[in-house]
C-alpha cells in the first residue's frame, strides 16, 4: 500500500511539471481504527506546477491529505538573459488512511 502511494504521488508531482528529487515512505502510525500511511517528498519547480500538483492530490482517490508543506525559493544562479521566473523547492508530507481490520 505504501509503495503504491509513493509511486502515485510521485507521478502526480512529475506530471504537473515538478522535479522530484527525493521521496520516502514513512513508518505507518496506528491511531484508533486506522493506520496512517505517509510519504515525504522534495520537489523543485515553479508555483503554477505546484498548484497543479496539489490539485491532483486533492482529486486523488483514495483520499490523500497534505500533512505538512514547506516552500522556499530554489537556490539557482541565473544569467542576465534567463527569465526571472521564480523557482521553488518544497518539502511535502502526505498521508492516507488505511482501515485496520
N, C-alpha and C positions, 0 to 999 in steps of 0.2 A: 504494500500500500504506500509506504513512504517513498520508495524508489519511483513509483509511478507518479506520485505527486511532484517529486523533484523534476522528473522529466517533463511533465506537462507544464509546470510553472516556468521552467527554463524556456520551453517552446513559446509560451505566451510572450515573454520578455524579448526573445530573439526576433519573433515575427513582428513585434512592434518597432524594431529597429535599434534595440539596445544591445550592447555587447555584454555578455555575461562572463565575468572574469573568475567568478568563484561561486560555488553553491555547495551546500552541505545539508544532509538530513540531520535534524536534531533528535536527541533522545525523546521517546514518547513519554508523555506525562499523563498519569491516570488521575482523573478528578471526577468523582461521582460515578455516573454510568458511562463515562466517555474516556477515550484516550485522545489526547491532543497530539496530533502528528504535525511536526513543524519542519520548515525548510527555510534556511537563511541564504540569501543571495547578495552578491555585489555586482552591480550593473553600471555601465557608463553609456552616456548618450545625451540627447537633448531633451528638453522639457516636454515637447509635444509627444515624443516617443514614450516617455514615462507615463504621461497621461493616458495614452492609448493602452499601454500595458496594464495600468491599474483598472481601466475599464474592462479589459479582458479578464482580469482576476475577478472583478465584481460579477461578471456574467458566467463564470465557470461553475459547473456543477459536477460533483457535489460542492457545496459551499466552501469557499476558501476565504479566510479572514486575514486582513493585514494586522499583524500584532505590533510591529514597530517599523518605522520608516525614518531613516536619517539621510538627508540630502545635503551635499556640499559641492562647491564648484570643483570641477576636474582641473587638476594642475596640468597645464599644457602650454608649451611655448608656441606662440603664433608669429608668423611673419607679417609684414605690413600688407601684403597682397591677399592674405587669408580673410575670410569672413569673420565678423565679430559674434557669430552665433555662440550662445552660452552652452557649454557642455557641463554636465553634472555627473557626479558619481553618487550612487545611492546604495545604502545597505538596507535591505528589506527582509523582514521576517514574516512569513505567512504560516497559518496553521489551518488544519482541517480537523474535524471531529470524527471519531470512529466510535460507534456504539460498542460497549463491552457486552459480550454475550455470556 
